[in-house]
Amino acid sequence: MKPTRVPDDYDYEKNLPLWRRDSAGISIKRDFVFEDFQQAFAFMTLCARYAEDINHHPDWSNTWNRVSVSLSTHSENALTFLDLQLAKAMDGFAIQVQA
C-alpha cells in the first residue's frame, strides 16, 4: 500500500512541536539528548523495534548521549503519515527512557 502524503496545511507546530521541517518540506528533524549513552541506546533500541514493526526506518546518528533523527518517506520524496507516526512514537520512547 502506498503511504499517504501529509497535506500542506498540516500543523507541525501544534502536533509535533519539538520537530522542525526542512526548507524543502520533505523531512522533519529532531535532536534527542539523554543523560548518557545507555539512555540513548535504550531509546534507539525501542525506536528500531517499532520501525521494523511498521516497516519505516529513520535516518539517524548517535554520538554518546545525542541521537539526531531525520524522517522522510524516500519512496515518495515527501513526508507521509508514516513519518508522523514514527515521530510521535519516538517522542514517547524518549519520555519512557528518561523516566
Secondary structure, 3 states (H helix, E strand, C coil): CCCCECCCCCCHHHHCCCCEECCCCCCEEEEEECCCHHHHHHHHHHHHHHHHHHCCCCEEEEECCEEEEEECECCCCECEHHHHHHHHHHHHHHHHHHC
